[in-house]
Amino acid sequence: MIQFTSDELKSIISLLFAIQYHEHDDKEKNKEVMKFILNEKHTIVNTTRQFGRLVLENLEDFKLEYLKFILGKEYYLKEILTNNDILEFTDTVLLDYMPLRSFEYGKLFLQKFTKEVVNENESNLNQQKIQNILKKEQQPFKKIGEQLTKANEYSFSLQENMLLAFTLKQKLIDTRCSSLEYGLISKIAKQKIVDLVKNLAIYKKVLSKTYSLNWNLANGKNKGRGGPKL
């Protein structure tokens, strides 16, 4: 039996948190989730483990005392991922509080996802022009959805399309997502992580095409005036 350092135990707990948070009812998908988490090759998957570690680094009161309690114990290394004390701690301190932390997690996930799917060099060429056009729209988020639909020739799920729309909202509209939207992003990440990883290259292609579309289509203010096209 061995006793872990604080850093070692926090790494184990954050790993268990990621595995449990993305646990899937489908056995095959669950195997893929495990593979993605353990390989640590995908930024958006690593986000969950990173978030768990951030929470562990900022524990207070009984949660911090609870961590100190399990840190004082010794463990069998080969049974560490199935140890009841560590699993119960992960459930009680991390997973049970995720509904309250969905805003924070959703915000972090969207930041990481955006970096993966948006070509900054390409988007910078058109971003300011698109932003100026959206400022004239009464419903700019609806406009973003319409442009995404035009650019998207793939059969994405509703959740995937919503995540892409939120990604563009953060980039193109001078406002952050709401708490409700971040909570929804958190739920999408939790349930669709396998699809999100597999389709990253396609999302990037769709968003690139969206940026290159003509956004200056006639709306209520410029209809019939033949304004310049983007």
mmCIF file of the C-alpha atoms, coordinates in Angstrom:
data_MODEL
# 
_entry.id   MODEL 
# 
loop_
_atom_site.group_PDB 
_atom_site.id 
_atom_site.type_symbol 
_atom_site.label_atom_id 
_atom_site.label_alt_id 
_atom_site.label_comp_id 
_atom_site.label_asym_id 
_atom_site.label_entity_id 
_atom_site.label_seq_id 
_atom_site.pdbx_PDB_ins_code 
_atom_site.Cartn_x 
_atom_site.Cartn_y 
_atom_site.Cartn_z 
_atom_site.occupancy 
_atom_site.B_iso_or_equiv 
_atom_site.pdbx_formal_charge 
_atom_site.auth_seq_id 
_atom_site.auth_comp_id 
_atom_site.auth_asym_id 
_atom_site.auth_atom_id 
_atom_site.pdbx_PDB_model_num 
ATOM 1   C CA . MET A 1 1   ? 0.000   0.000  0.000   1.00 0.00 ? 1   MET A CA 1 
ATOM 2   C CA . ILE A 1 2   ? 1.161   3.547  -0.675  1.00 0.00 ? 2   ILE A CA 1 
ATOM 3   C CA . GLN A 1 3   ? 0.256   7.028  0.471   1.00 0.00 ? 3   GLN A CA 1 
ATOM 4   C CA . PHE A 1 4   ? -0.072  9.592  -2.303  1.00 0.00 ? 4   PHE A CA 1 
ATOM 5   C CA . THR A 1 5   ? 1.169   13.160 -2.264  1.00 0.00 ? 5   THR A CA 1 
ATOM 6   C CA . SER A 1 6   ? -1.449  15.895 -2.552  1.00 0.00 ? 6   SER A CA 1 
ATOM 7   C CA . ASP A 1 7   ? -0.544  16.468 -6.197  1.00 0.00 ? 7   ASP A CA 1 
ATOM 8   C CA . GLU A 1 8   ? -0.756  12.764 -7.047  1.00 0.00 ? 8   GLU A CA 1 
ATOM 9   C CA . LEU A 1 9   ? -4.125  12.292 -5.365  1.00 0.00 ? 9   LEU A CA 1 
ATOM 10  C CA . LYS A 1 10  ? -5.597  15.383 -7.013  1.00 0.00 ? 10  LYS A CA 1 
ATOM 11  C CA . SER A 1 11  ? -4.475  14.057 -10.409 1.00 0.00 ? 11  SER A CA 1 
ATOM 12  C CA . ILE A 1 12  ? -6.171  10.713 -9.717  1.00 0.00 ? 12  ILE A CA 1 
ATOM 13  C CA . ILE A 1 13  ? -9.389  12.372 -8.527  1.00 0.00 ? 13  ILE A CA 1 
ATOM 14  C CA . SER A 1 14  ? -9.561  14.732 -11.523 1.00 0.00 ? 14  SER A CA 1 
ATOM 15  C CA . LEU A 1 15  ? -9.075  11.728 -13.828 1.00 0.00 ? 15  LEU A CA 1 
ATOM 16  C CA . LEU A 1 16  ? -11.906 9.846  -12.113 1.00 0.00 ? 16  LEU A CA 1 
ATOM 17  C CA . PHE A 1 17  ? -14.064 12.947 -12.294 1.00 0.00 ? 17  PHE A CA 1 
ATOM 18  C CA . ALA A 1 18  ? -13.598 13.193 -16.073 1.00 0.00 ? 18  ALA A CA 1 
ATOM 19  C CA . ILE A 1 19  ? -14.344 9.487  -16.537 1.00 0.00 ? 19  ILE A CA 1 
ATOM 20  C CA . GLN A 1 20  ? -17.505 9.637  -14.438 1.00 0.00 ? 20  GLN A CA 1 
ATOM 21  C CA . TYR A 1 21  ? -18.716 12.959 -15.827 1.00 0.00 ? 21  TYR A CA 1 
ATOM 22  C CA . HIS A 1 22  ? -18.630 11.694 -19.416 1.00 0.00 ? 22  HIS A CA 1 
ATOM 23  C CA . GLU A 1 23  ? -19.800 8.168  -18.588 1.00 0.00 ? 23  GLU A CA 1 
ATOM 24  C CA . HIS A 1 24  ? -22.061 6.883  -21.360 1.00 0.00 ? 24  HIS A CA 1 
ATOM 25  C CA . ASP A 1 25  ? -24.826 4.272  -21.305 1.00 0.00 ? 25  ASP A CA 1 
ATOM 26  C CA . ASP A 1 26  ? -23.577 2.885  -24.616 1.00 0.00 ? 26  ASP A CA 1 
ATOM 27  C CA . LYS A 1 27  ? -20.705 0.496  -23.794 1.00 0.00 ? 27  LYS A CA 1 
ATOM 28  C CA . GLU A 1 28  ? -18.856 1.132  -27.054 1.00 0.00 ? 28  GLU A CA 1 
ATOM 29  C CA . LYS A 1 29  ? -19.050 4.893  -26.675 1.00 0.00 ? 29  LYS A CA 1 
ATOM 30  C CA . ASN A 1 30  ? -17.976 4.552  -23.066 1.00 0.00 ? 30  ASN A CA 1 
ATOM 31  C CA . LYS A 1 31  ? -14.840 2.714  -24.234 1.00 0.00 ? 31  LYS A CA 1 
ATOM 32  C CA . GLU A 1 32  ? -14.127 5.575  -26.614 1.00 0.00 ? 32  GLU A CA 1 
ATOM 33  C CA . VAL A 1 33  ? -14.612 8.118  -23.837 1.00 0.00 ? 33  VAL A CA 1 
ATOM 34  C CA . MET A 1 34  ? -12.159 6.228  -21.638 1.00 0.00 ? 34  MET A CA 1 
ATOM 35  C CA . LYS A 1 35  ? -9.653  6.075  -24.485 1.00 0.00 ? 35  LYS A CA 1 
ATOM 36  C CA . PHE A 1 36  ? -9.922  9.814  -25.189 1.00 0.00 ? 36  PHE A CA 1 
ATOM 37  C CA . ILE A 1 37  ? -9.536  10.710 -21.501 1.00 0.00 ? 37  ILE A CA 1 
ATOM 38  C CA . LEU A 1 38  ? -6.581  8.420  -20.829 1.00 0.00 ? 38  LEU A CA 1 
ATOM 39  C CA . ASN A 1 39  ? -4.734  9.384  -24.028 1.00 0.00 ? 39  ASN A CA 1 
ATOM 40  C CA . GLU A 1 40  ? -4.992  13.111 -23.177 1.00 0.00 ? 40  GLU A CA 1 
ATOM 41  C CA . LYS A 1 41  ? -4.628  13.983 -26.879 1.00 0.00 ? 41  LYS A CA 1 
ATOM 42  C CA . HIS A 1 42  ? -7.723  16.143 -27.261 1.00 0.00 ? 42  HIS A CA 1 
ATOM 43  C CA . THR A 1 43  ? -7.937  19.592 -25.692 1.00 0.00 ? 43  THR A CA 1 
ATOM 44  C CA . ILE A 1 44  ? -11.710 19.577 -25.321 1.00 0.00 ? 44  ILE A CA 1 
ATOM 45  C CA . VAL A 1 45  ? -11.612 16.233 -23.490 1.00 0.00 ? 45  VAL A CA 1 
ATOM 46  C CA . ASN A 1 46  ? -8.766  17.413 -21.259 1.00 0.00 ? 46  ASN A CA 1 
ATOM 47  C CA . THR A 1 47  ? -10.945 20.382 -20.293 1.00 0.00 ? 47  THR A CA 1 
ATOM 48  C CA . THR A 1 48  ? -13.013 18.229 -17.938 1.00 0.00 ? 48  THR A CA 1 
ATOM 49  C CA . ARG A 1 49  ? -9.986  16.895 -16.120 1.00 0.00 ? 49  ARG A CA 1 
ATOM 50  C CA . GLN A 1 50  ? -8.548  20.408 -15.971 1.00 0.00 ? 50  GLN A CA 1 
ATOM 51  C CA . PHE A 1 51  ? -11.800 21.743 -14.523 1.00 0.00 ? 51  PHE A CA 1 
ATOM 52  C CA . GLY A 1 52  ? -11.834 19.045 -11.856 1.00 0.00 ? 52  GLY A CA 1 
ATOM 53  C CA . ARG A 1 53  ? -8.293  19.963 -10.876 1.00 0.00 ? 53  ARG A CA 1 
ATOM 54  C CA . LEU A 1 54  ? -9.203  23.664 -10.653 1.00 0.00 ? 54  LEU A CA 1 
ATOM 55  C CA . VAL A 1 55  ? -12.040 22.830 -8.282  1.00 0.00 ? 55  VAL A CA 1 
ATOM 56  C CA . LEU A 1 56  ? -9.738  20.686 -6.132  1.00 0.00 ? 56  LEU A CA 1 
ATOM 57  C CA . GLU A 1 57  ? -7.223  23.513 -5.887  1.00 0.00 ? 57  GLU A CA 1 
ATOM 58  C CA . ASN A 1 58  ? -9.901  25.840 -4.492  1.00 0.00 ? 58  ASN A CA 1 
ATOM 59  C CA . LEU A 1 59  ? -11.690 23.687 -1.922  1.00 0.00 ? 59  LEU A CA 1 
ATOM 60  C CA . GLU A 1 60  ? -12.827 25.240 1.332   1.00 0.00 ? 60  GLU A CA 1 
ATOM 61  C CA . ASP A 1 61  ? -14.385 24.246 4.647   1.00 0.00 ? 61  ASP A CA 1 
ATOM 62  C CA . PHE A 1 62  ? -15.620 20.647 4.923   1.00 0.00 ? 62  PHE A CA 1 
ATOM 63  C CA . LYS A 1 63  ? -14.583 19.809 1.368   1.00 0.00 ? 63  LYS A CA 1 
ATOM 64  C CA . LEU A 1 64  ? -10.975 20.716 2.100   1.00 0.00 ? 64  LEU A CA 1 
ATOM 65  C CA . GLU A 1 65  ? -11.078 18.728 5.350   1.00 0.00 ? 65  GLU A CA 1 
ATOM 66  C CA . TYR A 1 66  ? -12.556 15.789 3.444   1.00 0.00 ? 66  TYR A CA 1 
ATOM 67  C CA . LEU A 1 67  ? -9.638  15.944 0.989   1.00 0.00 ? 67  LEU A CA 1 
ATOM 68  C CA . LYS A 1 68  ? -7.126  16.006 3.848   1.00 0.00 ? 68  LYS A CA 1 
ATOM 69  C CA . PHE A 1 69  ? -8.874  12.978 5.363   1.00 0.00 ? 69  PHE A CA 1 
ATOM 70  C CA . ILE A 1 70  ? -8.541  10.777 2.282   1.00 0.00 ? 70  ILE A CA 1 
ATOM 71  C CA . LEU A 1 71  ? -5.030  12.123 1.667   1.00 0.00 ? 71  LEU A CA 1 
ATOM 72  C CA . GLY A 1 72  ? -4.004  10.620 4.999   1.00 0.00 ? 72  GLY A CA 1 
ATOM 73  C CA . LYS A 1 73  ? -4.976  7.113  3.898   1.00 0.00 ? 73  LYS A CA 1 
ATOM 74  C CA . GLU A 1 74  ? -2.957  4.426  2.110   1.00 0.00 ? 74  GLU A CA 1 
ATOM 75  C CA . TYR A 1 75  ? -4.115  2.765  -1.093  1.00 0.00 ? 75  TYR A CA 1 
ATOM 76  C CA . TYR A 1 76  ? -3.456  -0.248 -3.303  1.00 0.00 ? 76  TYR A CA 1 
ATOM 77  C CA . LEU A 1 77  ? -2.184  1.201  -6.564  1.00 0.00 ? 77  LEU A CA 1 
ATOM 78  C CA . LYS A 1 78  ? -3.798  -1.444 -8.782  1.00 0.00 ? 78  LYS A CA 1 
ATOM 79  C CA . GLU A 1 79  ? -7.218  -0.737 -7.238  1.00 0.00 ? 79  GLU A CA 1 
ATOM 80  C CA . ILE A 1 80  ? -6.984  3.042  -7.182  1.00 0.00 ? 80  ILE A CA 1 
ATOM 81  C CA . LEU A 1 81  ? -9.603  3.695  -9.875  1.00 0.00 ? 81  LEU A CA 1 
ATOM 82  C CA . THR A 1 82  ? -12.146 1.541  -8.035  1.00 0.00 ? 82  THR A CA 1 
ATOM 83  C CA . ASN A 1 83  ? -11.357 2.608  -4.480  1.00 0.00 ? 83  ASN A CA 1 
ATOM 84  C CA . ASN A 1 84  ? -14.607 3.363  -2.655  1.00 0.00 ? 84  ASN A CA 1 
ATOM 85  C CA . ASP A 1 85  ? -13.218 6.243  -0.572  1.00 0.00 ? 85  ASP A CA 1 
ATOM 86  C CA . ILE A 1 86  ? -11.908 8.097  -3.616  1.00 0.00 ? 86  ILE A CA 1 
ATOM 87  C CA . LEU A 1 87  ? -15.014 7.358  -5.684  1.00 0.00 ? 87  LEU A CA 1 
ATOM 88  C CA . GLU A 1 88  ? -17.267 8.634  -2.896  1.00 0.00 ? 88  GLU A CA 1 
ATOM 89  C CA . PHE A 1 89  ? -15.164 11.788 -2.551  1.00 0.00 ? 89  PHE A CA 1 
ATOM 90  C CA . THR A 1 90  ? -15.370 12.393 -6.309  1.00 0.00 ? 90  THR A CA 1 
ATOM 91  C CA . ASP A 1 91  ? -19.138 11.983 -6.233  1.00 0.00 ? 91  ASP A CA 1 
ATOM 92  C CA . THR A 1 92  ? -19.708 14.142 -3.152  1.00 0.00 ? 92  THR A CA 1 
ATOM 93  C CA . VAL A 1 93  ? -17.285 16.994 -3.783  1.00 0.00 ? 93  VAL A CA 1 
ATOM 94  C CA . LEU A 1 94  ? -17.187 17.207 -7.587  1.00 0.00 ? 94  LEU A CA 1 
ATOM 95  C CA . LEU A 1 95  ? -20.023 15.454 -9.427  1.00 0.00 ? 95  LEU A CA 1 
ATOM 96  C CA . ASP A 1 96  ? -22.842 16.355 -7.014  1.00 0.00 ? 96  ASP A CA 1 
ATOM 97  C CA . TYR A 1 97  ? -21.966 20.050 -7.363  1.00 0.00 ? 97  TYR A CA 1 
ATOM 98  C CA . MET A 1 98  ? -21.748 20.128 -11.166 1.00 0.00 ? 98  MET A CA 1 
ATOM 99  C CA . PRO A 1 99  ? -25.298 21.474 -11.610 1.00 0.00 ? 99  PRO A CA 1 
ATOM 100 C CA . LEU A 1 100 ? -24.139 24.540 -9.651  1.00 0.00 ? 100 LEU A CA 1 
ATOM 101 C CA . ARG A 1 101 ? -20.870 24.752 -11.551 1.00 0.00 ? 101 ARG A CA 1 
ATOM 102 C CA . SER A 1 102 ? -22.296 24.233 -15.026 1.00 0.00 ? 102 SER A CA 1 
ATOM 103 C CA . PHE A 1 103 ? -21.862 27.952 -15.807 1.00 0.00 ? 103 PHE A CA 1 
ATOM 104 C CA . GLU A 1 104 ? -18.123 27.809 -15.026 1.00 0.00 ? 104 GLU A CA 1 
ATOM 105 C CA . TYR A 1 105 ? -17.560 24.536 -16.843 1.00 0.00 ? 105 TYR A CA 1 
ATOM 106 C CA . GLY A 1 106 ? -19.591 25.595 -19.892 1.00 0.00 ? 106 GLY A CA 1 
ATOM 107 C CA . LYS A 1 107 ? -17.647 28.840 -20.142 1.00 0.00 ? 107 LYS A CA 1 
ATOM 108 C CA . LEU A 1 108 ? -14.289 27.051 -19.966 1.00 0.00 ? 108 LEU A CA 1 
ATOM 109 C CA . PHE A 1 109 ? -15.376 24.369 -22.436 1.00 0.00 ? 109 PHE A CA 1 
ATOM 110 C CA . LEU A 1 110 ? -16.563 26.937 -24.982 1.00 0.00 ? 110 LEU A CA 1 
ATOM 111 C CA . GLN A 1 111 ? -13.216 28.748 -24.771 1.00 0.00 ? 111 GLN A CA 1 
ATOM 112 C CA . LYS A 1 112 ? -11.304 25.529 -25.453 1.00 0.00 ? 112 LYS A CA 1 
ATOM 113 C CA . PHE A 1 113 ? -13.720 24.398 -28.175 1.00 0.00 ? 113 PHE A CA 1 
ATOM 114 C CA . THR A 1 114 ? -13.508 27.761 -29.945 1.00 0.00 ? 114 THR A CA 1 
ATOM 115 C CA . LYS A 1 115 ? -9.722  27.571 -30.108 1.00 0.00 ? 115 LYS A CA 1 
ATOM 116 C CA . GLU A 1 116 ? -10.018 24.143 -31.711 1.00 0.00 ? 116 GLU A CA 1 
ATOM 117 C CA . VAL A 1 117 ? -12.570 24.944 -34.412 1.00 0.00 ? 117 VAL A CA 1 
ATOM 118 C CA . VAL A 1 118 ? -12.056 28.600 -35.340 1.00 0.00 ? 118 VAL A CA 1 
ATOM 119 C CA . ASN A 1 119 ? -9.203  29.503 -37.671 1.00 0.00 ? 119 ASN A CA 1 
ATOM 120 C CA . GLU A 1 120 ? -8.125  32.799 -36.128 1.00 0.00 ? 120 GLU A CA 1 
ATOM 121 C CA . ASN A 1 121 ? -6.150  33.989 -39.159 1.00 0.00 ? 121 ASN A CA 1 
ATOM 122 C CA . GLU A 1 122 ? -9.090  33.341 -41.448 1.00 0.00 ? 122 GLU A CA 1 
ATOM 123 C CA . SER A 1 123 ? -11.762 34.704 -39.111 1.00 0.00 ? 123 SER A CA 1 
ATOM 124 C CA . ASN A 1 124 ? -9.827  37.916 -38.490 1.00 0.00 ? 124 ASN A CA 1 
ATOM 125 C CA . LEU A 1 125 ? -10.096 38.796 -42.180 1.00 0.00 ? 125 LEU A CA 1 
ATOM 126 C CA . ASN A 1 126 ? -13.908 39.007 -42.086 1.00 0.00 ? 126 ASN A CA 1 
ATOM 127 C CA . GLN A 1 127 ? -14.772 39.293 -38.400 1.00 0.00 ? 127 GLN A CA 1 
ATOM 128 C CA . GLN A 1 128 ? -14.995 43.095 -38.147 1.00 0.00 ? 128 GLN A CA 1 
ATOM 129 C CA . LYS A 1 129 ? -17.147 43.380 -41.273 1.00 0.00 ? 129 LYS A CA 1 
ATOM 130 C CA . ILE A 1 130 ? -19.482 40.648 -40.054 1.00 0.00 ? 130 ILE A CA 1 
ATOM 131 C CA . GLN A 1 131 ? -19.717 42.268 -36.625 1.00 0.00 ? 131 GLN A CA 1 
ATOM 132 C CA . ASN A 1 132 ? -20.699 45.586 -38.208 1.00 0.00 ? 132 ASN A CA 1 
ATOM 133 C CA . ILE A 1 133 ? -23.416 43.870 -40.218 1.00 0.00 ? 133 ILE A CA 1 
ATOM 134 C CA . LEU A 1 134 ? -24.752 42.027 -37.158 1.00 0.00 ? 134 LEU A CA 1 
ATOM 135 C CA . LYS A 1 135 ? -25.013 45.313 -35.234 1.00 0.00 ? 135 LYS A CA 1 
ATOM 136 C CA . LYS A 1 136 ? -27.722 46.345 -37.713 1.00 0.00 ? 136 LYS A CA 1 
ATOM 137 C CA . GLU A 1 137 ? -29.676 43.137 -37.178 1.00 0.00 ? 137 GLU A CA 1 
ATOM 138 C CA . GLN A 1 138 ? -32.581 43.093 -34.752 1.00 0.00 ? 138 GLN A CA 1 
ATOM 139 C CA . GLN A 1 139 ? -31.915 39.399 -34.084 1.00 0.00 ? 139 GLN A CA 1 
ATOM 140 C CA . PRO A 1 140 ? -28.178 38.851 -34.638 1.00 0.00 ? 140 PRO A CA 1 
ATOM 141 C CA . PHE A 1 141 ? -28.119 35.389 -33.086 1.00 0.00 ? 141 PHE A CA 1 
ATOM 142 C CA . LYS A 1 142 ? -30.870 34.286 -35.464 1.00 0.00 ? 142 LYS A CA 1 
ATOM 143 C CA . LYS A 1 143 ? -28.785 35.627 -38.350 1.00 0.00 ? 143 LYS A CA 1 
ATOM 144 C CA . ILE A 1 144 ? -25.829 33.545 -37.178 1.00 0.00 ? 144 ILE A CA 1 
ATOM 145 C CA . GLY A 1 145 ? -28.039 30.447 -37.134 1.00 0.00 ? 145 GLY A CA 1 
ATOM 146 C CA . GLU A 1 146 ? -29.238 31.139 -40.668 1.00 0.00 ? 146 GLU A CA 1 
ATOM 147 C CA . GLN A 1 147 ? -25.690 31.529 -41.970 1.00 0.00 ? 147 GLN A CA 1 
ATOM 148 C CA . LEU A 1 148 ? -24.585 28.344 -40.230 1.00 0.00 ? 148 LEU A CA 1 
ATOM 149 C CA . THR A 1 149 ? -27.445 26.466 -41.845 1.00 0.00 ? 149 THR A CA 1 
ATOM 150 C CA . LYS A 1 150 ? -26.350 27.668 -45.285 1.00 0.00 ? 150 LYS A CA 1 
ATOM 151 C CA . ALA A 1 151 ? -22.768 26.585 -44.692 1.00 0.00 ? 151 ALA A CA 1 
ATOM 152 C CA . ASN A 1 152 ? -23.589 23.248 -43.084 1.00 0.00 ? 152 ASN A CA 1 
ATOM 153 C CA . GLU A 1 153 ? -24.130 20.335 -45.443 1.00 0.00 ? 153 GLU A CA 1 
ATOM 154 C CA . TYR A 1 154 ? -23.670 17.742 -42.699 1.00 0.00 ? 154 TYR A CA 1 
ATOM 155 C CA . SER A 1 155 ? -26.253 16.016 -40.515 1.00 0.00 ? 155 SER A CA 1 
ATOM 156 C CA . PHE A 1 156 ? -25.159 17.280 -37.128 1.00 0.00 ? 156 PHE A CA 1 
ATOM 157 C CA . SER A 1 157 ? -27.314 16.759 -34.069 1.00 0.00 ? 157 SER A CA 1 
ATOM 158 C CA . LEU A 1 158 ? -29.269 19.688 -32.641 1.00 0.00 ? 158 LEU A CA 1 
ATOM 159 C CA . GLN A 1 159 ? -26.768 19.897 -29.779 1.00 0.00 ? 159 GLN A CA 1 
ATOM 160 C CA . GLU A 1 160 ? -23.810 20.145 -32.162 1.00 0.00 ? 160 GLU A CA 1 
ATOM 161 C CA . ASN A 1 161 ? -25.479 22.884 -34.204 1.00 0.00 ? 161 ASN A CA 1 
ATOM 162 C CA . MET A 1 162 ? -26.271 24.824 -31.050 1.00 0.00 ? 162 MET A CA 1 
ATOM 163 C CA . LEU A 1 163 ? -22.656 24.585 -29.869 1.00 0.00 ? 163 LEU A CA 1 
ATOM 164 C CA . LEU A 1 164 ? -21.426 25.930 -33.213 1.00 0.00 ? 164 LEU A CA 1 
ATOM 165 C CA . ALA A 1 165 ? -23.927 28.786 -32.988 1.00 0.00 ? 165 ALA A CA 1 
ATOM 166 C CA . PHE A 1 166 ? -22.764 29.662 -29.464 1.00 0.00 ? 166 PHE A CA 1 
ATOM 167 C CA . THR A 1 167 ? -19.179 29.583 -30.714 1.00 0.00 ? 167 THR A CA 1 
ATOM 168 C CA . LEU A 1 168 ? -19.955 32.193 -33.361 1.00 0.00 ? 168 LEU A CA 1 
ATOM 169 C CA . LYS A 1 169 ? -22.041 34.228 -30.940 1.00 0.00 ? 169 LYS A CA 1 
ATOM 170 C CA . GLN A 1 170 ? -19.018 34.625 -28.668 1.00 0.00 ? 170 GLN A CA 1 
ATOM 171 C CA . LYS A 1 171 ? -16.836 35.624 -31.610 1.00 0.00 ? 171 LYS A CA 1 
ATOM 172 C CA . LEU A 1 172 ? -19.187 37.887 -33.531 1.00 0.00 ? 172 LEU A CA 1 
ATOM 173 C CA . ILE A 1 173 ? -21.632 39.494 -31.106 1.00 0.00 ? 173 ILE A CA 1 
ATOM 174 C CA . ASP A 1 174 ? -20.391 41.867 -28.435 1.00 0.00 ? 174 ASP A CA 1 
ATOM 175 C CA . THR A 1 175 ? -21.962 39.864 -25.622 1.00 0.00 ? 175 THR A CA 1 
ATOM 176 C CA . ARG A 1 176 ? -21.182 36.733 -23.655 1.00 0.00 ? 176 ARG A CA 1 
ATOM 177 C CA . CYS A 1 177 ? -23.402 33.703 -23.485 1.00 0.00 ? 177 CYS A CA 1 
ATOM 178 C CA . SER A 1 178 ? -25.940 33.732 -20.681 1.00 0.00 ? 178 SER A CA 1 
ATOM 179 C CA . SER A 1 179 ? -25.753 31.488 -17.613 1.00 0.00 ? 179 SER A CA 1 
ATOM 180 C CA . LEU A 1 180 ? -28.484 29.343 -19.157 1.00 0.00 ? 180 LEU A CA 1 
ATOM 181 C CA . GLU A 1 181 ? -26.520 29.013 -22.408 1.00 0.00 ? 181 GLU A CA 1 
ATOM 182 C CA . TYR A 1 182 ? -23.314 28.094 -20.585 1.00 0.00 ? 182 TYR A CA 1 
ATOM 183 C CA . GLY A 1 183 ? -25.314 25.492 -18.668 1.00 0.00 ? 183 GLY A CA 1 
ATOM 184 C CA . LEU A 1 184 ? -26.570 24.083 -21.959 1.00 0.00 ? 184 LEU A CA 1 
ATOM 185 C CA . ILE A 1 185 ? -23.017 23.991 -23.330 1.00 0.00 ? 185 ILE A CA 1 
ATOM 186 C CA . SER A 1 186 ? -21.990 22.063 -20.231 1.00 0.00 ? 186 SER A CA 1 
ATOM 187 C CA . LYS A 1 187 ? -24.724 19.508 -20.893 1.00 0.00 ? 187 LYS A CA 1 
ATOM 188 C CA . ILE A 1 188 ? -23.745 19.194 -24.569 1.00 0.00 ? 188 ILE A CA 1 
ATOM 189 C CA . ALA A 1 189 ? -20.109 18.594 -23.628 1.00 0.00 ? 189 ALA A CA 1 
ATOM 190 C CA . LYS A 1 190 ? -21.116 15.988 -21.075 1.00 0.00 ? 190 LYS A CA 1 
ATOM 191 C CA . GLN A 1 191 ? -23.364 14.015 -23.413 1.00 0.00 ? 191 GLN A CA 1 
ATOM 192 C CA . LYS A 1 192 ? -21.737 14.473 -26.832 1.00 0.00 ? 192 LYS A CA 1 
ATOM 193 C CA . ILE A 1 193 ? -18.005 14.472 -26.119 1.00 0.00 ? 193 ILE A CA 1 
ATOM 194 C CA . VAL A 1 194 ? -17.297 11.492 -28.420 1.00 0.00 ? 194 VAL A CA 1 
ATOM 195 C CA . ASP A 1 195 ? -19.076 13.098 -31.386 1.00 0.00 ? 195 ASP A CA 1 
ATOM 196 C CA . LEU A 1 196 ? -17.452 16.455 -30.667 1.00 0.00 ? 196 LEU A CA 1 
ATOM 197 C CA . VAL A 1 197 ? -13.976 14.923 -30.813 1.00 0.00 ? 197 VAL A CA 1 
ATOM 198 C CA . LYS A 1 198 ? -14.677 12.933 -33.977 1.00 0.00 ? 198 LYS A CA 1 
ATOM 199 C CA . ASN A 1 199 ? -16.174 15.900 -35.820 1.00 0.00 ? 199 ASN A CA 1 
ATOM 200 C CA . LEU A 1 200 ? -13.685 18.631 -34.868 1.00 0.00 ? 200 LEU A CA 1 
ATOM 201 C CA . ALA A 1 201 ? -12.199 18.856 -38.370 1.00 0.00 ? 201 ALA A CA 1 
ATOM 202 C CA . ILE A 1 202 ? -15.679 19.081 -39.916 1.00 0.00 ? 202 ILE A CA 1 
ATOM 203 C CA . TYR A 1 203 ? -16.769 21.801 -37.483 1.00 0.00 ? 203 TYR A CA 1 
ATOM 204 C CA . LYS A 1 204 ? -13.695 23.788 -38.455 1.00 0.00 ? 204 LYS A CA 1 
ATOM 205 C CA . LYS A 1 205 ? -14.589 23.415 -42.130 1.00 0.00 ? 205 LYS A CA 1 
ATOM 206 C CA . VAL A 1 206 ? -18.197 24.505 -41.567 1.00 0.00 ? 206 VAL A CA 1 
ATOM 207 C CA . LEU A 1 207 ? -17.225 27.561 -39.524 1.00 0.00 ? 207 LEU A CA 1 
ATOM 208 C CA . SER A 1 208 ? -14.619 28.545 -42.108 1.00 0.00 ? 208 SER A CA 1 
ATOM 209 C CA . LYS A 1 209 ? -17.289 28.369 -44.796 1.00 0.00 ? 209 LYS A CA 1 
ATOM 210 C CA . THR A 1 210 ? -19.689 30.375 -42.607 1.00 0.00 ? 210 THR A CA 1 
ATOM 211 C CA . TYR A 1 211 ? -17.175 33.201 -42.289 1.00 0.00 ? 211 TYR A CA 1 
ATOM 212 C CA . SER A 1 212 ? -16.731 33.302 -46.066 1.00 0.00 ? 212 SER A CA 1 
ATOM 213 C CA . LEU A 1 213 ? -20.458 33.612 -46.855 1.00 0.00 ? 213 LEU A CA 1 
ATOM 214 C CA . ASN A 1 214 ? -22.178 36.813 -47.943 1.00 0.00 ? 214 ASN A CA 1 
ATOM 215 C CA . TRP A 1 215 ? -23.487 38.183 -44.623 1.00 0.00 ? 215 TRP A CA 1 
ATOM 216 C CA . ASN A 1 216 ? -24.709 41.484 -46.043 1.00 0.00 ? 216 ASN A CA 1 
ATOM 217 C CA . LEU A 1 217 ? -27.995 40.113 -47.329 1.00 0.00 ? 217 LEU A CA 1 
ATOM 218 C CA . ALA A 1 218 ? -31.005 42.409 -47.354 1.00 0.00 ? 218 ALA A CA 1 
ATOM 219 C CA . ASN A 1 219 ? -32.610 42.949 -43.966 1.00 0.00 ? 219 ASN A CA 1 
ATOM 220 C CA . GLY A 1 220 ? -35.235 45.287 -42.637 1.00 0.00 ? 220 GLY A CA 1 
ATOM 221 C CA . LYS A 1 221 ? -32.989 48.362 -42.804 1.00 0.00 ? 221 LYS A CA 1 
ATOM 222 C CA . ASN A 1 222 ? -31.127 47.923 -46.076 1.00 0.00 ? 222 ASN A CA 1 
ATOM 223 C CA . LYS A 1 223 ? -33.630 45.987 -48.131 1.00 0.00 ? 223 LYS A CA 1 
ATOM 224 C CA . GLY A 1 224 ? -33.650 47.167 -51.730 1.00 0.00 ? 224 GLY A CA 1 
ATOM 225 C CA . ARG A 1 225 ? -30.802 49.630 -51.263 1.00 0.00 ? 225 ARG A CA 1 
ATOM 226 C CA . GLY A 1 226 ? -28.176 47.508 -52.937 1.00 0.00 ? 226 GLY A CA 1 
ATOM 227 C CA . GLY A 1 227 ? -25.533 48.027 -50.284 1.00 0.00 ? 227 GLY A CA 1 
ATOM 228 C CA . PRO A 1 228 ? -22.044 46.608 -50.648 1.00 0.00 ? 228 PRO A CA 1 
ATOM 229 C CA . LYS A 1 229 ? -21.669 42.858 -50.258 1.00 0.00 ? 229 LYS A CA 1 
ATOM 230 C CA . LEU A 1 230 ? -19.161 41.158 -47.999 1.00 0.00 ? 230 LEU A CA 1 
# 
